[in-house]
């Protein structure tokens, strides 16, 4: 998890779906 995403989680608690989508996109972008 990148520092930017981690900071977003701390600043916006309760956005589990958004975080899940971001994590999914991050995994898809990795080789």
mmCIF file as gemmi writes it, N, C-alpha and C atoms, coordinates in Angstrom:
data_model
loop_
_atom_site.group_PDB
_atom_site.id
_atom_site.type_symbol
_atom_site.label_atom_id
_atom_site.label_alt_id
_atom_site.label_comp_id
_atom_site.label_asym_id
_atom_site.label_entity_id
_atom_site.label_seq_id
_atom_site.pdbx_PDB_ins_code
_atom_site.Cartn_x
_atom_site.Cartn_y
_atom_site.Cartn_z
_atom_site.occupancy
_atom_site.B_iso_or_equiv
_atom_site.pdbx_formal_charge
_atom_site.auth_seq_id
_atom_site.auth_asym_id
_atom_site.pdbx_PDB_model_num
ATOM 1 N N . UNK Axp A 1 ? 0.852 -1.202 0 1 0 ? 1 A 1
ATOM 2 C CA . UNK Axp A 1 ? 0 0 0 1 0 ? 1 A 1
ATOM 3 C C . UNK Axp A 1 ? 0.889 1.256 0 1 0 ? 1 A 1
ATOM 4 N N . UNK Axp A 2 ? 0.601 2.156 -0.882 1 0 ? 2 A 1
ATOM 5 C CA . UNK Axp A 2 ? 1.433 3.344 -0.995 1 0 ? 2 A 1
ATOM 6 C C . UNK Axp A 2 ? 1.133 4.334 0.12 1 0 ? 2 A 1
ATOM 7 N N . UNK Axp A 3 ? 2.111 5.177 0.489 1 0 ? 3 A 1
ATOM 8 C CA . UNK Axp A 3 ? 1.879 6.178 1.547 1 0 ? 3 A 1
ATOM 9 C C . UNK Axp A 3 ? 0.686 7.07 1.211 1 0 ? 3 A 1
ATOM 10 N N . UNK Axp A 4 ? 0.5 7.393 -0.084 1 0 ? 4 A 1
ATOM 11 C CA . UNK Axp A 4 ? -0.61 8.267 -0.463 1 0 ? 4 A 1
ATOM 12 C C . UNK Axp A 4 ? -1.934 7.605 -0.116 1 0 ? 4 A 1
ATOM 13 N N . UNK Axp A 5 ? -2.079 6.318 -0.465 1 0 ? 5 A 1
ATOM 14 C CA . UNK Axp A 5 ? -3.334 5.614 -0.179 1 0 ? 5 A 1
ATOM 15 C C . UNK Axp A 5 ? -3.512 5.462 1.33 1 0 ? 5 A 1
ATOM 16 N N . UNK Axp A 6 ? -2.413 5.181 2.029 1 0 ? 6 A 1
ATOM 17 C CA . UNK Axp A 6 ? -2.513 5.022 3.486 1 0 ? 6 A 1
ATOM 18 C C . UNK Axp A 6 ? -2.96 6.335 4.115 1 0 ? 6 A 1
ATOM 19 N N . UNK Axp A 7 ? -2.409 7.449 3.635 1 0 ? 7 A 1
ATOM 20 C CA . UNK Axp A 7 ? -2.809 8.757 4.152 1 0 ? 7 A 1
ATOM 21 C C . UNK Axp A 7 ? -4.275 9.022 3.856 1 0 ? 7 A 1
ATOM 22 N N . UNK Axp A 8 ? -4.727 8.595 2.67 1 0 ? 8 A 1
ATOM 23 C CA . UNK Axp A 8 ? -6.13 8.802 2.316 1 0 ? 8 A 1
ATOM 24 C C . UNK Axp A 8 ? -7.028 8.018 3.267 1 0 ? 8 A 1
ATOM 25 N N . UNK Axp A 9 ? -6.627 6.803 3.589 1 0 ? 9 A 1
ATOM 26 C CA . UNK Axp A 9 ? -7.426 5.981 4.511 1 0 ? 9 A 1
ATOM 27 C C . UNK Axp A 9 ? -7.546 6.687 5.86 1 0 ? 9 A 1
ATOM 28 N N . UNK Axp A 10 ? -6.43 7.226 6.358 1 0 ? 10 A 1
ATOM 29 C CA . UNK Axp A 10 ? -6.444 7.869 7.672 1 0 ? 10 A 1
ATOM 30 C C . UNK Axp A 10 ? -7.29 9.14 7.632 1 0 ? 10 A 1
ATOM 31 N N . UNK Axp A 11 ? -7.277 9.845 6.488 1 0 ? 11 A 1
ATOM 32 C CA . UNK Axp A 11 ? -8.013 11.102 6.386 1 0 ? 11 A 1
ATOM 33 C C . UNK Axp A 11 ? -9.497 10.856 6.101 1 0 ? 11 A 1
ATOM 34 N N . UNK Axp A 12 ? -9.821 9.685 5.547 1 0 ? 12 A 1
ATOM 35 C CA . UNK Axp A 12 ? -11.209 9.408 5.168 1 0 ? 12 A 1
ATOM 36 C C . UNK Axp A 12 ? -11.644 8.033 5.675 1 0 ? 12 A 1
ATOM 37 N N . UNK Axp A 13 ? -11.747 7.855 6.995 1 0 ? 13 A 1
ATOM 38 C CA . UNK Axp A 13 ? -12.162 6.558 7.533 1 0 ? 13 A 1
ATOM 39 C C . UNK Axp A 13 ? -13.571 6.209 7.07 1 0 ? 13 A 1
ATOM 40 N N . UNK Axp A 14 ? -13.791 4.936 6.781 1 0 ? 14 A 1
ATOM 41 C CA . UNK Axp A 14 ? -15.122 4.507 6.38 1 0 ? 14 A 1
ATOM 42 C C . UNK Axp A 14 ? -15.271 4.349 4.874 1 0 ? 14 A 1
ATOM 43 N N . UNK Axp A 15 ? -14.207 4.633 4.118 1 0 ? 15 A 1
ATOM 44 C CA . UNK Axp A 15 ? -14.299 4.496 2.658 1 0 ? 15 A 1
ATOM 45 C C . UNK Axp A 15 ? -13.719 3.137 2.238 1 0 ? 15 A 1
ATOM 46 N N . UNK Axp A 16 ? -14.241 2.07 2.847 1 0 ? 16 A 1
ATOM 47 C CA . UNK Axp A 16 ? -13.684 0.752 2.56 1 0 ? 16 A 1
ATOM 48 C C . UNK Axp A 16 ? -13.831 0.396 1.09 1 0 ? 16 A 1
ATOM 49 N N . UNK Axp A 17 ? -14.994 0.708 0.493 1 0 ? 17 A 1
ATOM 50 C CA . UNK Axp A 17 ? -15.204 0.319 -0.897 1 0 ? 17 A 1
ATOM 51 C C . UNK Axp A 17 ? -14.219 1.048 -1.806 1 0 ? 17 A 1
ATOM 52 N N . UNK Axp A 18 ? -14.026 2.338 -1.553 1 0 ? 18 A 1
ATOM 53 C CA . UNK Axp A 18 ? -13.075 3.096 -2.378 1 0 ? 18 A 1
ATOM 54 C C . UNK Axp A 18 ? -11.683 2.498 -2.23 1 0 ? 18 A 1
ATOM 55 N N . UNK Axp A 19 ? -11.295 2.181 -0.995 1 0 ? 19 A 1
ATOM 56 C CA . UNK Axp A 19 ? -9.967 1.621 -0.779 1 0 ? 19 A 1
ATOM 57 C C . UNK Axp A 19 ? -9.847 0.268 -1.464 1 0 ? 19 A 1
ATOM 58 N N . UNK Axp A 20 ? -10.903 -0.532 -1.409 1 0 ? 20 A 1
ATOM 59 C CA . UNK Axp A 20 ? -10.863 -1.841 -2.058 1 0 ? 20 A 1
ATOM 60 C C . UNK Axp A 20 ? -10.679 -1.659 -3.556 1 0 ? 20 A 1
ATOM 61 N N . UNK Axp A 21 ? -11.388 -0.688 -4.144 1 0 ? 21 A 1
ATOM 62 C CA . UNK Axp A 21 ? -11.258 -0.445 -5.58 1 0 ? 21 A 1
ATOM 63 C C . UNK Axp A 21 ? -9.84 -0.003 -5.906 1 0 ? 21 A 1
ATOM 64 N N . UNK Axp A 22 ? -9.267 0.898 -5.083 1 0 ? 22 A 1
ATOM 65 C CA . UNK Axp A 22 ? -7.91 1.381 -5.338 1 0 ? 22 A 1
ATOM 66 C C . UNK Axp A 22 ? -6.914 0.233 -5.216 1 0 ? 22 A 1
ATOM 67 N N . UNK Axp A 23 ? -7.092 -0.615 -4.21 1 0 ? 23 A 1
ATOM 68 C CA . UNK Axp A 23 ? -6.178 -1.736 -4.03 1 0 ? 23 A 1
ATOM 69 C C . UNK Axp A 23 ? -6.285 -2.691 -5.213 1 0 ? 23 A 1
ATOM 70 N N . UNK Axp A 24 ? -7.506 -2.916 -5.694 1 0 ? 24 A 1
ATOM 71 C CA . UNK Axp A 24 ? -7.701 -3.808 -6.835 1 0 ? 24 A 1
ATOM 72 C C . UNK Axp A 24 ? -7.013 -3.23 -8.063 1 0 ? 24 A 1
ATOM 73 N N . UNK Axp A 25 ? -7.158 -1.929 -8.281 1 0 ? 25 A 1
ATOM 74 C CA . UNK Axp A 25 ? -6.513 -1.291 -9.433 1 0 ? 25 A 1
ATOM 75 C C . UNK Axp A 25 ? -4.999 -1.401 -9.29 1 0 ? 25 A 1
ATOM 76 N N . UNK Axp A 26 ? -4.491 -1.205 -8.077 1 0 ? 26 A 1
ATOM 77 C CA . UNK Axp A 26 ? -3.051 -1.296 -7.85 1 0 ? 26 A 1
ATOM 78 C C . UNK Axp A 26 ? -2.534 -2.688 -8.158 1 0 ? 26 A 1
ATOM 79 N N . UNK Axp A 27 ? -3.299 -3.725 -7.785 1 0 ? 27 A 1
ATOM 80 C CA . UNK Axp A 27 ? -2.85 -5.085 -8.058 1 0 ? 27 A 1
ATOM 81 C C . UNK Axp A 27 ? -2.883 -5.363 -9.558 1 0 ? 27 A 1
ATOM 82 N N . UNK Axp A 28 ? -3.907 -4.846 -10.233 1 0 ? 28 A 1
ATOM 83 C CA . UNK Axp A 28 ? -4.02 -5.079 -11.671 1 0 ? 28 A 1
ATOM 84 C C . UNK Axp A 28 ? -2.865 -4.399 -12.414 1 0 ? 28 A 1
ATOM 85 N N . UNK Axp A 29 ? -2.398 -3.253 -11.904 1 0 ? 29 A 1
ATOM 86 C CA . UNK Axp A 29 ? -1.334 -2.507 -12.568 1 0 ? 29 A 1
ATOM 87 C C . UNK Axp A 29 ? 0.025 -3.184 -12.381 1 0 ? 29 A 1
ATOM 88 N N . UNK Axp A 30 ? 0.157 -4.017 -11.363 1 0 ? 30 A 1
ATOM 89 C CA . UNK Axp A 30 ? 1.434 -4.685 -11.126 1 0 ? 30 A 1
ATOM 90 C C . UNK Axp A 30 ? 1.599 -5.857 -12.085 1 0 ? 30 A 1
ATOM 91 N N . UNK Axp A 31 ? 2.841 -6.103 -12.525 1 0 ? 31 A 1
ATOM 92 C CA . UNK Axp A 31 ? 3.091 -7.218 -13.46 1 0 ? 31 A 1
ATOM 93 C C . UNK Axp A 31 ? 2.845 -8.591 -12.842 1 0 ? 31 A 1
